Amino acid sequence: MNVATCLNHVEPHWVELPALMDEHGHVMKRGALQSLVMSMVQHLVQAGVKRGDLVGLATLGHDQYIITTLAIAALGAVSMPLPKLPHLEQKMTGHCRFVIGRLANSDPKDDATHLDFPNAEALANPPAVESVKLFDEAGLFRISHSSGTTGTPKAVAISHEEQTQRLRQRSLVMPIQPGQSLLLMMGLDAEVTMTYVLYVLARGGALIIPGGNGGAELLRTLENASPNYVLSSPHIWAGVVQAASERHYTPNESKPVIFLAGGKPDEATVTGSVNHFNAILMSDYGSSETGMLSVNRFEKMDKAWSYAGKLLPGVQCDALDPETYAALPKGKVGILSFKVPGMVSHYWNAPEYDRRFFHGGWFSTGDLGCVDEKGFLFVGVRVSRIVNRKGVKFDLDMLEKFLTQLPYIKENAWIKIEQIGVEKLILFVVIDQSSNSAKESKTHIKQALGERYAPDQMVFIEKLPRTGSGKINRDRLLELMQSSTSAAEKLN
């Protein structure tokens, strides 16, 4: 099935249902959205876009992004959100035949044809083109980049069939009904966001587009729109909860279901979600390569931190021995490996990563964990985040959590690099400048960590860069460090 058929009207009255909404109550109905998609198809045909062409998506508005993605899919072309990292954006743009929207960093010095999104008048009066054949058969739908949590975003090629499987998967956890709504608090370039967008439209639901991305702005949208569901990341949702706490916000009668993608909430976020929103909080575990694998419902922090919920139907999971890669008995901890409908079989143009992560139809996430006899999943640290320093192994994620508890640190992130065969640890720190200077913080951090856990290099920055799904963008951190080494302060 071509994913663009998600706008097909299952019932005649669906044409009048809301499809896109904003916080002010402005509504675009499904029929109008479908007309705009078909108009965009005609504009793309006039520009020369053909089946199989790779079309890069640069900076676009939410509605423009959705319209363009569906139009590209309907033609049988392939969309690719362009990463905001300068070197990756430039590299990926070089693969595209067309680019739509404004580039974030690079100049259009490539061979791609650069197109602007049509204005309202042009969309209302599309060009006359020869009959357009819309493709229904399976083919490549979208090339999406993984979050880059490990420092290396990888291009994931998702077919129409694989995306359709992921839409079916969402029905197991979000039984949205026609006329109900989902508030988007994540960027559309994230694979998980686009999957929810397509799923909601296919079910006759509406997407609410927020007016801003700050905690207070998102809280205002939530208050005005009263959605049935919310899609966010733990980091973004924590900002909304904090804004609600500062306002002493009290819950209304609605009880929204909050889906957190890309991680788990902390205890304060769980408690605040219940107290301020009377909300049901759910967190999924999965990846761009596999789609959703398990779902965990939070009402209070009464389960082990490693608990990731129960595997969804159809998901197979093995824990592999880190040395032999043999499957371990249930309940034994190893490197998690999955096989699931909708999983991709390889990366796009990256055979070196295929050999590392894909084996015989299974995908290894790089996370340590286990699954018990009842299908409950437990996920620990990612293997690449374990450091062995002078025979002592420790987890960089645990160090991040430890430093976050210090009153003068707002955020921090560790990355591990290898220089001439030696592991180096780089710590990026966002400090509360009202309570400490960088020099004072450097001394305090060194004392708090001790010699064994001290980083080899410390960099003070104003804000941690994040991906569209709210995760720390470690690839961007490396880029910042390399481009401004004068800002780095080394620990002696």
MIVOZA-62265 format. One record per residue (C-alpha): residue in three letters; x, y, z. Coordinates in pm, whole numbers, plus 32768, in hexadecimal, padded with zeros to 4 digits. Example, Ala and Ser with C-alpha at 12.3 -4.5 7.8 and 13.67 -1.06 7.14 Angstrom:
! MIVOZA-62265
r,u,v,w
ALA,84CE,7E3E,830C
SER,8557,7F96,82CA
***
This chain:
! MIVOZA-62265
r,u,v,w
MET,8000,8000,8000
ASN,807B,815E,7FAF
VAL,8079,8222,80F5
ALA,7FDD,834E,8045
THR,7E95,828C,804B
CYS,7E80,82DE,81C0
LEU,7DA8,8405,8150
ASN,7CAA,8325,80A4
HIS,7B4E,834F,8136
VAL,7AD9,820F,81DB
GLU,7984,82AD,820E
PRO,78E6,83C0,8135
HIS,78CD,84B2,825A
TRP,7A44,849C,829C
VAL,7A7B,85A8,8194
GLU,79F1,86A4,828F
LEU,7AC1,862C,83B6
PRO,7BDE,8708,8436
ALA,7D37,869C,83BE
LEU,7E1C,87B6,8432
MET,7DD7,88AC,854C
ASP,7E97,89BB,8603
GLU,7E7E,8A41,8764
HIS,7D98,8B5A,86F2
GLY,7C90,8A6C,866F
HIS,7CDC,8A95,84FC
VAL,7C82,8951,844D
MET,7CE0,88B2,8301
LYS,7BE9,87A2,82A7
ARG,7C4F,8656,8210
GLY,7BB6,86AB,80C1
ALA,7C7A,87F0,80B0
LEU,7DBE,8742,8114
GLN,7D8C,8639,800B
SER,7D52,8746,7F03
LEU,7E93,87F7,7F69
VAL,7F55,86B2,7F55
MET,7ED5,8675,7DF3
SER,7F2A,87DB,7D95
MET,8089,87A7,7E1B
VAL,80A2,866A,7D4D
GLN,805E,8737,7C14
HIS,8165,8839,7C75
LEU,8263,8723,7CAB
VAL,8211,8687,7B5A
GLN,823E,87D9,7AB0
ALA,8391,87FB,7B5D
GLY,83FA,86AA,7AD0
VAL,83DE,85CB,7C03
LYS,83B7,8460,7B9D
ARG,838B,8311,7C43
GLY,84C1,82AB,7D05
ASP,8553,840A,7D19
LEU,85EB,8469,7E67
VAL,8554,85AE,7EE6
GLY,85F9,865D,800D
LEU,8519,870F,8106
ALA,85BE,8843,819C
THR,851A,893F,8284
LEU,83A0,8943,8250
GLY,8271,8998,8320
HIS,81BA,8872,83BF
ASP,8098,887A,82C9
GLN,8186,88A9,81A3
TYR,8257,8784,821B
ILE,812B,869B,8233
ILE,809E,8705,80E0
THR,81F0,86DF,8036
THR,823A,858B,80D1
LEU,80E9,84FE,8063
ALA,810A,8590,7F05
ILE,8266,84FC,7ED8
ALA,81E6,83AA,7F50
ALA,80BB,83B5,7E65
LEU,81A6,83E1,7D3D
GLY,827E,82BC,7DA7
ALA,83A4,83A3,7DEC
VAL,846C,838F,7F31
SER,847B,849E,803B
MET,85A7,84DA,811A
PRO,85A5,85D2,823C
LEU,86F1,8687,8229
PRO,87B8,8683,836F
LYS,87FA,87D8,8409
LEU,8969,8782,8442
PRO,8A31,884B,8340
HIS,8B11,8732,82C1
LEU,89F3,8635,82B6
GLU,8903,8727,820F
GLN,8A01,8773,8102
LYS,8A53,8603,80D3
MET,88E6,8594,80BD
THR,8884,86B5,7FDA
GLY,8988,8634,7EE7
HIS,88C0,84F0,7EC3
CYS,8777,85A0,7E73
ARG,86E9,85EF,7D1D
PHE,8606,86F4,7DB9
VAL,8602,87BC,7EFC
ILE,84C9,8867,7F7E
GLY,84DC,8978,8086
ARG,85EE,8A4E,811D
LEU,873A,89AD,8173
ALA,87A9,89E3,82DA
ASN,891F,89FA,82A3
SER,89AB,89B4,814B
ASP,899F,8A80,800E
PRO,88F3,89DE,7EE2
LYS,8A38,8987,7E2E
ASP,89CC,8825,7DDD
ASP,892B,8791,7CA7
ALA,87CF,877D,7D40
THR,86AF,884E,7CBE
HIS,863F,8932,7DD9
LEU,84CA,8975,7DF4
ASP,83FD,8A5B,7ED0
PHE,82B6,89E6,7F65
PRO,819D,8A7C,7E91
ASN,80E3,8BA4,7F23
ALA,7F6E,8B99,7F6B
GLU,7F0D,8C22,7E15
ALA,7FE6,8B25,7D5F
LEU,7F53,8A07,7E2B
ALA,7DF4,8A7F,7DE0
ASN,7E46,8A8A,7C6B
PRO,7F2B,8962,7C24
PRO,7FD5,8945,7AD2
ALA,7F2C,887C,79C3
VAL,7FF7,8741,798F
GLU,7FBB,85FC,78DB
SER,7F01,84F1,799C
VAL,7FBE,849A,7AD6
LYS,7FE7,832D,7B2E
LEU,7FE9,82F2,7CA4
PHE,80AC,81C1,7D10
ASP,8010,80CB,7E03
GLU,810D,7FB4,7DF8
ALA,821C,7F8C,7EFC
GLY,835C,804E,7ECC
LEU,843F,8130,7F94
PHE,8379,8235,8057
ARG,846E,82FC,8126
ILE,85D7,830D,8195
SER,85E2,8378,82FE
HIS,8711,83AC,83DA
SER,8734,82FC,8527
SER,8751,83DB,8658
GLY,88CB,83C8,866D
THR,88C1,8374,87DF
THR,8A05,82B4,87B9
GLY,8AA6,83D2,86FA
THR,8A66,8352,859A
PRO,8914,8399,84F5
LYS,88D2,828E,83EE
ALA,87EA,82A3,82C2
VAL,86C7,81AF,82E4
ALA,8610,8159,81A1
ILE,84A1,8107,81E8
SER,83C1,806F,80DE
HIS,824B,80AC,80B8
GLU,820A,7F49,8131
GLU,82E8,7F73,8265
GLN,8243,80BF,82B7
THR,80EA,8021,8290
GLN,814F,7F12,8388
ARG,81B4,8020,847E
LEU,8061,80C8,8458
ARG,7FB5,7F81,84B0
GLN,809B,7F64,85DB
ARG,8028,80B7,8662
SER,7EC0,803D,866F
LEU,7F2A,7F55,878A
VAL,7F7C,8078,8871
MET,7EB8,81A6,87F0
PRO,7D4E,8152,879C
ILE,7D05,82AF,8718
GLN,7BA8,82E0,868D
PRO,7B2F,83BC,856C
GLY,7B1A,8523,85E4
GLN,7C0E,84F4,8705
SER,7D56,85B3,8709
LEU,7ECC,858F,8745
LEU,7FA3,86B8,87B0
LEU,80FD,86A8,8711
MET,821D,8718,87EE
MET,8332,867E,871B
GLY,83D6,86D7,85D2
LEU,834A,8638,8498
ASP,84A5,85CD,8429
ALA,84A3,84C0,8538
GLU,8434,836C,84B5
VAL,834E,832E,85DD
THR,8299,847A,85A6
MET,8250,8436,8438
THR,81CE,82DC,8491
TYR,80D7,8374,8587
VAL,8075,8481,8489
LEU,801E,837E,8382
TYR,7F6F,829F,847F
VAL,7E92,83B6,8509
LEU,7E2D,8423,83A9
ALA,7DE5,82BB,8344
ARG,7CFD,8296,8470
GLY,7C3C,83D6,8429
GLY,7CE2,8498,8541
ALA,7D66,85FC,8547
LEU,7EC5,867F,8583
ILE,7EF1,87B1,865F
ILE,801A,888A,85FE
PRO,80A5,895B,8720
GLY,8103,8AC6,86F9
GLY,8252,8AA5,87AA
ASN,8338,89A4,8846
GLY,837D,8A33,89A1
GLY,82E2,899A,8AD7
ALA,81FA,8AC2,8B18
GLU,818F,8AD7,89AA
LEU,8145,8964,8995
LEU,8083,8974,8ADB
ARG,7FAC,8A89,8A4A
THR,7F67,89B9,8912
LEU,7F11,888C,89E8
GLU,7E24,8960,8AB7
ASN,7D76,89FE,898C
ALA,7D60,88CD,88AA
SER,7D08,87BE,89AC
PRO,7D95,869F,88DB
ASN,7D45,8532,8918
TYR,7EB0,84CF,88E4
VAL,8004,8579,88F5
LEU,8148,850B,884F
SER,8281,8594,88F1
SER,83DF,853B,8962
PRO,8438,851A,8AD4
HIS,850A,8656,8AC0
ILE,83FE,872B,8A1B
TRP,82E7,86A5,8AF8
ALA,83B6,86E8,8C31
GLY,83BD,8856,8BC4
VAL,8241,8858,8BA8
VAL,821D,87BD,8D01
GLN,830D,88BE,8D91
ALA,8244,89D8,8CF3
ALA,8107,8945,8D88
SER,81AB,8935,8EDE
GLU,8217,8AA1,8ECA
ARG,80B4,8B04,8E6D
HIS,8019,8A21,8F75
TYR,7F51,8991,8E57
THR,7E2D,88B6,8EBF
PRO,7DA1,879F,8DE5
ASN,7C5A,87C0,8D2B
GLU,7B66,86A4,8CF4
SER,7C1B,861B,8BC4
LYS,7D16,8505,8BF9
PRO,7E0B,8510,8AD6
VAL,7EF0,83ED,8A86
ILE,8057,8465,8A6C
PHE,813F,8395,8991
LEU,82AF,83D2,89D4
ALA,8399,835E,88C0
GLY,850E,8334,88DD
GLY,853E,82FA,8A50
LYS,84A6,82ED,8BAA
PRO,8422,8403,8C87
ASP,84BA,8450,8DD7
GLU,83F6,8434,8F1A
ALA,83A1,85A7,8F28
THR,830E,8597,8DC9
VAL,823B,8466,8E1D
THR,81B6,8505,8F5B
GLY,8178,8654,8EB1
SER,80C0,85AE,8D90
VAL,7FC9,8514,8E82
ASN,7FA5,8643,8F65
HIS,7F8D,8754,8E5C
PHE,7EEA,86A1,8D37
ASN,7E3B,856F,8DC3
ALA,7EF1,84C8,8CA4
ILE,7F41,8365,8C42
LEU,80B6,835C,8BF8
MET,8145,8259,8B0A
SER,82A6,8226,8A8C
ASP,8312,814B,896B
TYR,8457,809A,891C
GLY,84C1,8077,87B4
SER,8598,810B,86A4
SER,858B,819E,8547
GLU,85FE,804C,84C7
THR,84F3,7F79,8572
GLY,83D0,805A,85C8
MET,832A,802E,871B
LEU,8385,7EF5,87DF
SER,82E9,7F1B,8937
VAL,8214,800F,89FF
ASN,8228,8065,8B6F
ARG,8110,8113,8C2C
PHE,817A,81FD,8D46
GLU,8097,8254,8E66
LYS,81AC,8267,8F65
MET,8318,8201,8F6A
ASP,82CE,80AE,9004
LYS,838E,7FD5,8F0D
ALA,84FF,7F9B,8ED5
TRP,859C,80B0,8E09
SER,8605,7FB1,8D04
TYR,849E,7F39,8CCE
ALA,842F,7F90,8B6C
GLY,82D6,7EF1,8B66
LYS,824F,7DBF,8AB7
LEU,82B5,7D68,8956
LEU,81A9,7DB7,8857
PRO,8106,7C94,879D
GLY,81E0,7C20,867E
VAL,8326,7C99,8719
GLN,8434,7B91,8744
CYS,8554,7BDB,882F
ASP,8696,7B29,888B
ALA,87AD,7B91,8974
LEU,88FC,7B3A,88D8
ASP,8A42,7AE3,8982
PRO,8B22,7C17,894E
GLU,8C4B,7B3D,88EE
THR,8BB8,7A1A,8829
TYR,8A70,7ABC,87B5
ALA,89BC,7979,880E
ALA,8856,799A,888C
LEU,8842,798A,8A08
PRO,872D,78E9,8AD9
LYS,8603,79C3,8B36
GLY,8652,7AA8,8C59
LYS,87C7,7AB6,8C10
VAL,885E,7C0A,8BC0
GLY,8900,7C3C,8A6D
ILE,88FC,7D1B,893B
LEU,8791,7D40,88D0
SER,8737,7CC9,8774
PHE,85DE,7CE6,86D2
LYS,8513,7C69,85AE
VAL,83C6,7D14,856D
PRO,82D9,7D60,844B
GLY,832A,7EB8,83C0
MET,849C,7E9F,8411
VAL,858D,7F10,8304
SER,868A,7E15,8282
HIS,87B1,7F00,8250
TYR,8829,8065,825F
TRP,8830,8146,8131
ASN,8989,8146,808F
ALA,8A39,80D4,81CC
PRO,8AAE,7F69,81A9
GLU,8BAB,7F95,82C2
TYR,8A8B,7FCD,83B7
ASP,89B9,7EB8,831C
ARG,8AC4,7DBD,8380
ARG,8AC5,7E40,84E6
PHE,8952,7E55,852C
PHE,8893,7D6E,843D
HIS,88BD,7BF4,8455
GLY,87DF,7AF3,83AA
GLY,86A4,7BC6,83B1
TRP,86E4,7C42,8514
PHE,8750,7D9C,858A
SER,8837,7DD1,86B4
THR,87EE,7F17,876A
GLY,8935,7F27,882A
ASP,8876,7F38,8973
LEU,88B3,7E44,8A8C
GLY,877A,7DA7,8B1A
CYS,86A3,7C72,8B31
VAL,8543,7BF2,8AF8
ASP,849A,7B04,8BE9
GLU,83BB,79D9,8BA5
LYS,8282,7AB4,8BAA
GLY,8308,7BA6,8AA6
PHE,835E,7CC2,8B93
LEU,8486,7D8A,8B14
PHE,859B,7E1D,8BE9
VAL,8695,7F0B,8B4B
GLY,87D7,7F7F,8BEB
VAL,88FA,8045,8B68
ARG,8966,805C,89FE
VAL,8AA9,7F9B,89C3
SER,8B4D,80C5,891B
ARG,8B13,8192,8A59
ILE,8BE4,80AC,8B35
VAL,8D45,8123,8B7E
ASN,8E65,804A,8BF0
ARG,8F64,8123,8CA0
LYS,908B,806E,8D3D
GLY,8FBE,7F33,8D68
VAL,8E93,7FE4,8E04
LYS,8D54,7FE7,8D34
PHE,8C4D,80F4,8D5F
ASP,8B20,8180,8CA8
LEU,8B26,82E0,8C16
ASP,89AC,82FD,8C35
MET,89C8,82C9,8DAC
LEU,8ACD,83DE,8DBE
GLU,89DE,84C6,8D06
LYS,88CC,847B,8E03
PHE,89BD,84B1,8F22
LEU,8A32,8605,8EA6
THR,88CD,8677,8E61
GLN,888D,865F,8FD7
LEU,8995,8769,901E
PRO,88E5,88B9,9055
TYR,89C7,8985,8F72
ILE,89A3,889F,8E41
LYS,8872,88C9,8D63
GLU,88D0,87C6,8C5C
ASN,89F9,86EE,8C01
ALA,8A5C,85F0,8AFC
TRP,8B83,8503,8AD9
ILE,8C13,8482,8995
LYS,8D23,8382,895E
ILE,8E1F,83A6,8845
GLU,8F52,82E1,87E3
GLN,909B,838F,8798
ILE,91C3,82BE,8728
GLY,9131,8189,87CC
VAL,90E7,8238,8917
GLU,8F88,827E,899A
LYS,8F49,83E9,89F4
LEU,8E1D,8468,8AB8
ILE,8D8C,85BE,8A66
LEU,8C94,8662,8B52
PHE,8BAD,8775,8AD6
VAL,8B13,8847,8BE9
VAL,89FD,8948,8BFC
ILE,8A21,89FE,8D47
ASP,893C,8ADB,8E12
GLN,8A03,8C1A,8DE5
SER,8948,8CC5,8EFE
SER,89EA,8BDD,8FFA
ASN,8B3B,8B85,8F64
SER,8C3B,8BF1,8E67
ALA,8CCE,8AF9,8D70
LYS,8E17,8AFB,8E2E
GLU,8D6D,8AB2,8F7C
SER,8C92,89A6,8EE1
LYS,8DC0,8900,8E45
THR,8E64,88E0,8F9A
HIS,8D25,8863,9041
ILE,8CE3,8761,8F31
LYS,8E44,86DC,8F4A
GLN,8E1F,86B9,90C3
ALA,8CC8,8616,90A6
LEU,8D37,8512,8FA7
GLY,8E8D,84C2,9031
GLU,8FBB,8465,8F62
ARG,8F32,8319,8EE3
TYR,8DFC,83AD,8E3E
ALA,8E83,8502,8DDA
PRO,8E65,855B,8C68
ASP,8F95,8596,8B90
GLN,8EF9,86D3,8B0A
MET,8DE0,87B6,8B7C
VAL,8D18,88A2,8A9F
PHE,8C27,89A7,8B26
ILE,8B08,89FC,8A3C
GLU,89C4,8AC1,8A5A
LYS,88D7,89AA,89F2
LEU,88EE,883B,8991
PRO,888A,87FE,8827
ARG,876F,8707,87FD
THR,86DA,8639,86E6
GLY,8574,8656,866B
SER,8514,8546,8762
GLY,85AA,8607,8887
LYS,86DF,852E,88B7
ILE,8835,85CA,88EE
ASN,88DB,85F4,879B
ARG,8A36,856D,87E6
ASP,8AA5,8588,867D
ARG,8A60,86FD,868C
LEU,8B25,8713,87D2
LEU,8C54,867D,8728
GLU,8C2B,8772,860D
LEU,8C17,8898,86FE
MET,8D50,8823,87B1
GLN,8E14,87F7,8671
SER,8DA7,8945,85DF
SER,8DF3,8A0F,8717
THR,8F10,8967,87CF
SER,8F65,8AB2,8870
ALA,8E27,8A93,893D
ALA,8E93,8948,89CE
GLU,8F2F,8948,8B26
LYS,900E,8820,8B72
LEU,9026,878C,8CCA
ASN,9187,8770,8D47
***
